[in-house]
Amino acid sequence: MNKLFRLLAVFTALLAAAPPSSAQCPLAELIAGLQIPLGITQSNQNNLLVSETGTGPPNTGRISIVDLAGNRRTLLDGLPSAINDVNEPAGPAGLFMRGRTLYVAIGVGDVGRAGPLPGTTVPNPDPISSPIFSSVLAIHFSAAVEKTTTGFTLTPADQQALAGGQKVTLSNAPDDQLTVEVVADFPDFTPNPLPFFPDNIRLSNPFDLVLVADRAYVTDGGQNMVRRVDLPTGAFSTLAAFPNVPNPLFPALGPPTVEAVPTGVRYSDGQLLVTLFRGFPFPPGTSQVQAVDPATGDQTPFITGLKTAIDVIAVGEGNDPVYLVLQHASGPIFGQPGLLLGFATPAGPSVVLANCLARPTSMVLDEATGTVYVTELIGGRILRMPLVD
């Protein structure tokens, strides 16, 4: 029996045996000090690839290679990043690896600023830091480059070339090369007039992506939608839009309704699983995993009753998959701890597999070893947890 089938057997038994209130901290630190890690995936060389959204100064986003012993090297530095409208760095986010190509969702950057009235947003009146915010990039590199490179750096001139539709090849030596291209460039914002402020805008903010055949599906936490991208042409459209829901804390805290804020996205058994994080004041019980038909955009609740769900993994395919859900926080607003939850069935009770996470952002399952790797904002850490011995 291979590792994945052992994982399914052990994990299903764990979910059946453990009470919903069980809580533990079985995670160990792999590495710390990363620069706001938001996305994680694994290459076919078994390395972890991590997106780091930046340190504050413009264009400090990067992709790091982290081996399973916790050693970090830079793959690509100088990626679009800047302080956004809520005063946080925004740059590289979700990752998806197919073969030798890494696809990266680039966030909103500094294209917008808080408006003159509470709850309003306006275009940034100053020059923005990059012409390729709110986009999807494809980074092509060989296994040999992944094994040996000491890193590449994208320059502002490179970013301008990418915005103009060119491919950019970076080279440190004849055998140490990497190519970057823009797969899709979304609108930075759309008009969102309010009765009391007609100049209001709504920012785009791509967060995560998954590839299925010749299409990419990209969550946009600013536009509250999943976009469908045709990979050969770069053409994109809205697959599914998510409406606001009532805020159960109103009027004591927050507005009457809260936005969807889609974050993580996965493909499992013919459907997209999308985590809906929800907006301020992040009321408990309103976050959920939504199932979306990638052909029609039809959507149905899949796992409900969550708080700040930010990623999901379906472990196994077919009739009996089990599900891991990453919850960014469990206390008021973003109060810790973050949780790793397990579900034997979507409608079943959850089991707390870990209750000691510090604002986790993404996770990946190493199917060969049955180990889950989780990124955290606080401390810039990657944590690991074996699900099988």
C-alpha positions in Angstrom: 0.0 0.0 0.0 1.5 3.3 -1.0 1.9 6.4 1.2 -1.3 8.1 0.0 -3.5 5.1 0.6 -1.9 4.7 4.1 -2.5 8.3 4.7 -6.2 8.0 3.7 -6.6 5.0 6.0 -4.9 6.5 9.0 -6.5 9.9 8.6 -10.0 8.5 8.2 -9.5 6.5 11.3 -8.3 9.6 13.2 -11.3 11.6 12.1 -13.7 8.8 13.2 -12.0 8.3 16.6 -11.2 11.9 17.7 -13.9 14.1 19.3 -14.6 17.4 17.6 -13.1 19.3 20.5 -9.7 17.6 20.4 -6.8 20.0 20.0 -3.1 19.5 19.7 0.1 21.0 18.3 1.9 18.3 16.3 3.6 20.7 14.0 7.4 21.3 13.8 9.2 24.3 12.4 10.9 23.7 9.1 12.1 27.3 8.5 11.4 30.8 9.8 12.2 34.3 8.6 10.4 34.2 5.3 9.0 37.6 4.0 5.3 37.3 4.5 4.8 33.8 2.8 1.3 33.5 1.2 1.5 30.6 -1.2 3.2 27.2 -1.2 3.5 24.3 -3.6 5.8 21.4 -4.3 7.9 20.7 -7.4 8.6 17.4 -9.0 12.1 17.6 -7.5 10.4 17.5 -4.0 11.4 21.1 -3.1 8.8 23.5 -1.6 8.3 26.6 -3.6 7.1 29.6 -1.6 5.7 33.0 -2.6 6.8 35.9 -0.3 4.7 39.0 -0.8 7.3 41.5 0.1 8.9 43.6 2.9 7.3 47.0 2.2 9.6 48.7 -0.3 8.4 48.4 -4.0 9.1 45.2 -5.9 10.5 43.1 -3.0 8.3 40.1 -3.8 10.1 36.9 -4.4 9.8 33.1 -4.9 12.0 30.9 -2.7 13.1 27.3 -3.0 13.0 25.5 0.4 14.3 21.9 0.5 12.8 19.4 3.0 15.7 20.0 5.3 14.7 23.6 5.7 17.4 25.2 3.5 16.3 28.3 1.5 17.5 29.7 -1.8 16.1 32.4 -4.0 14.5 31.4 -7.3 13.2 34.8 -8.4 13.5 38.2 -6.7 12.2 41.6 -7.7 8.6 40.5 -8.2 5.8 43.2 -8.1 5.0 44.2 -4.5 4.0 47.4 -2.8 1.9 48.7 0.2 -1.8 48.3 -0.6 -4.8 50.4 0.4 -4.9 48.8 3.9 -1.2 49.5 4.6 0.1 46.0 4.1 2.5 44.6 1.5 0.8 43.0 -1.5 2.5 41.0 -4.2 3.1 37.4 -5.1 0.4 35.1 -3.6 -0.9 31.8 -4.8 1.3 29.3 -6.7 0.6 26.3 -8.9 3.3 24.1 -10.4 2.7 22.1 -13.7 5.8 20.3 -15.0 8.6 22.8 -15.1 6.3 25.9 -15.1 5.4 27.8 -11.9 2.2 29.9 -12.2 2.0 32.9 -9.7 -0.9 35.1 -8.8 0.2 38.7 -8.3 -1.9 40.8 -5.9 -3.1 44.3 -5.9 0.0 46.2 -5.0 -0.4 50.0 -4.6 -2.9 50.7 -7.4 -5.5 52.0 -4.9 -5.6 54.1 -1.8 -8.2 54.6 1.0 -10.7 57.2 -0.1 -11.7 60.4 1.7 -14.7 58.7 3.4 -14.7 55.5 5.5 -15.1 52.4 3.4 -14.2 54.1 0.1 -11.3 53.5 -2.2 -9.7 55.7 -5.0 -7.0 55.1 -7.6 -3.5 55.8 -6.4 -2.7 59.4 -7.5 1.0 58.6 -7.5 2.8 56.4 -10.0 2.2 52.8 -9.1 5.2 50.5 -8.4 4.6 48.0 -11.1 2.6 47.7 -14.4 1.8 44.0 -13.8 -0.1 44.0 -10.5 -3.3 41.9 -10.6 -1.9 39.4 -13.0 -0.9 35.8 -13.4 2.8 35.1 -14.3 4.3 31.9 -15.7 7.9 31.1 -14.7 9.7 28.5 -16.7 12.9 26.8 -15.4 14.6 23.5 -15.6 15.2 20.9 -12.9 18.9 21.6 -13.2 18.2 25.3 -12.5 16.0 24.4 -9.5 18.8 22.3 -8.2 21.7 24.7 -8.5 20.6 28.3 -9.0 21.5 31.1 -6.6 18.6 33.2 -7.8 17.5 35.6 -10.5 16.2 39.2 -10.2 13.4 40.8 -12.2 14.2 44.5 -12.9 11.7 47.4 -13.4 12.7 47.3 -17.1 11.8 43.6 -17.2 8.4 44.3 -15.7 7.8 47.0 -18.4 8.7 44.4 -21.0 6.3 41.9 -19.5 3.5 44.5 -19.5 4.2 45.0 -23.2 3.6 41.4 -23.9 7.2 40.2 -24.2 8.7 37.2 -22.6 11.7 37.9 -20.4 14.7 35.5 -20.1 17.0 36.0 -17.2 20.4 34.4 -17.3 23.3 34.0 -14.8 25.2 31.6 -17.1 24.4 29.6 -20.2 23.0 26.8 -18.2 21.3 29.0 -15.5 18.3 30.6 -17.2 14.7 31.3 -16.3 11.9 32.7 -18.5 8.9 34.8 -17.3 5.8 35.7 -19.1 2.4 37.2 -18.3 -0.4 34.7 -18.7 -3.3 37.1 -17.9 -3.4 40.8 -16.9 -6.6 41.6 -15.0 -8.1 45.1 -14.6 -6.5 46.8 -11.5 -9.9 48.0 -10.5 -13.5 48.5 -11.6 -15.9 51.4 -10.9 -17.9 50.9 -7.8 -19.9 54.1 -7.3 -21.7 54.7 -4.0 -24.6 57.0 -3.4 -22.5 59.2 -1.2 -19.2 58.8 -3.2 -19.6 58.2 -7.0 -15.9 58.0 -7.6 -15.5 54.9 -5.5 -13.6 51.9 -7.0 -13.3 48.2 -6.3 -9.8 46.8 -6.4 -8.8 43.5 -8.0 -6.7 41.2 -5.8 -5.8 37.8 -7.2 -5.0 35.4 -4.4 -4.8 31.8 -5.5 -5.1 29.7 -8.7 -5.4 26.1 -10.0 -4.9 24.7 -13.5 -7.3 22.3 -15.1 -6.5 21.2 -18.7 -5.9 24.4 -20.7 -7.5 26.7 -18.2 -6.5 28.5 -15.0 -9.0 29.4 -12.3 -8.0 32.4 -10.2 -9.7 33.6 -7.0 -10.0 37.3 -6.6 -10.6 38.5 -3.1 -11.1 42.1 -4.1 -13.7 41.4 -6.8 -15.3 38.5 -4.9 -15.1 36.1 -7.9 -13.3 33.2 -9.6 -11.9 34.1 -13.0 -11.5 31.5 -15.8 -8.4 32.1 -17.9 -7.7 30.4 -21.3 -4.0 29.6 -21.1 -3.2 29.6 -24.8 -4.7 33.0 -25.4 -4.7 34.8 -22.0 -8.4 35.6 -22.5 -10.4 35.7 -19.2 -13.9 35.9 -18.0 -15.9 35.6 -14.7 -16.7 32.0 -13.9 -18.5 32.7 -10.6 -19.3 35.7 -8.4 -20.0 35.4 -4.7 -22.6 37.6 -3.0 -22.5 39.2 0.4 -24.1 37.5 3.3 -25.8 39.0 6.4 -23.4 40.0 9.2 -24.7 38.3 12.4 -22.7 40.7 14.6 -24.5 43.8 13.1 -25.3 46.3 14.5 -22.9 45.8 17.4 -19.9 45.4 15.0 -19.4 45.9 11.3 -21.7 46.6 8.4 -25.1 44.8 7.7 -23.5 42.4 5.3 -20.0 40.9 4.8 -18.2 40.2 1.5 -17.2 36.7 0.4 -13.4 37.3 -0.1 -12.5 34.1 -1.9 -9.0 32.8 -1.1 -7.8 29.3 -1.7 -8.9 27.2 -4.7 -8.4 23.5 -5.5 -9.7 21.0 -8.0 -11.2 17.8 -6.8 -13.6 15.2 -8.4 -14.7 17.5 -11.2 -15.3 20.6 -9.1 -13.5 23.6 -7.7 -13.3 23.9 -4.0 -13.1 27.6 -3.0 -12.6 28.9 0.5 -14.6 32.0 1.3 -12.7 33.9 4.0 -15.4 36.6 4.6 -14.8 40.3 5.3 -14.8 42.5 8.3 -15.6 41.8 11.1 -14.9 38.2 10.1 -17.9 36.7 12.0 -17.6 33.1 13.1 -19.7 30.6 11.2 -20.0 32.6 8.0 -16.8 31.4 6.3 -17.1 28.2 4.2 -15.8 26.1 1.4 -17.9 26.5 -1.7 -18.1 24.0 -4.5 -18.0 25.6 -8.0 -18.7 23.8 -11.3 -15.8 24.8 -13.6 -17.9 24.5 -16.7 -21.0 26.4 -15.6 -20.0 28.4 -12.5 -22.9 26.9 -10.5 -22.0 26.9 -6.8 -23.2 25.2 -3.7 -22.0 25.2 -0.1 -19.6 22.3 0.6 -18.2 22.8 4.1 -19.9 25.4 6.3 -19.7 27.0 9.7 -16.1 28.1 9.5 -14.2 31.3 10.4 -11.6 32.8 8.0 -11.1 29.6 5.9 -8.1 30.3 3.7 -7.1 27.0 2.1 -8.5 23.5 1.5 -7.1 20.1 0.4 -9.0 17.1 -0.7 -7.0 14.0 0.2 -7.7 11.3 -2.3 -10.2 11.1 -5.2 -13.2 9.0 -5.9 -15.8 7.9 -3.4 -14.1 8.5 -0.1 -11.8 11.6 -0.1 -11.2 13.4 3.2 -10.6 17.1 3.6 -8.2 19.4 5.3 -9.3 23.0 5.9 -6.9 25.7 7.0 -8.4 28.4 9.2 -6.5 31.7 9.4 -7.8 32.6 12.9 -10.3 31.4 15.5 -10.6 34.3 17.9 -12.2 37.7 17.5 -11.1 39.5 14.2 -7.7 37.8 13.6 -7.3 36.5 17.1 -5.1 33.4 17.3 -4.9 30.5 17.1 -5.2 29.4 13.5 -6.5 25.9 13.0 -5.9 22.9 10.8 -9.2 21.1 10.6 -10.1 17.7 9.3 -13.4 16.5 7.8 -14.2 12.8 7.0 -17.2 14.1 5.0 -18.1 17.7 4.0 -21.2 17.6 6.2 -19.6 15.8 9.1 -18.1 17.3 12.3 -14.6 18.7 12.2 -11.6 17.4 14.1 -8.9 19.9 15.2 -5.7 18.4 13.9 -3.6 21.5 15.1 -4.6 24.5 17.2 -1.3 26.3 17.4 -0.9 28.2 14.1 0.0 31.9 13.9 -2.1 33.3 11.1 -1.6 30.5 8.5 -2.0 31.3 4.8 -1.6 28.1 2.7 -0.6 24.5 2.8 0.6 21.7 0.6 0.4 17.9 1.1 3.5 15.8 0.2 1.7 12.7 -1.0 4.9 10.7 -1.1 5.5 11.1 2.7 2.1 12.0 4.0 3.4 15.3 5.4 1.5 18.6 5.4 3.5 21.9 5.1 1.8 25.1 6.3 3.0 28.7 5.8 2.5 31.3 8.5 2.5 35.1 8.4 3.8 35.6 11.9 7.4 34.7 12.0 7.5 33.9 8.3 7.5 30.2 9.1 6.8 26.9 7.3 5.6 24.2 9.7 5.3 20.5 8.9 3.0 17.8 10.3 3.2 14.1 9.3 -0.2 12.5 8.9 1.4 9.1 8.7 4.4 7.6 10.5 
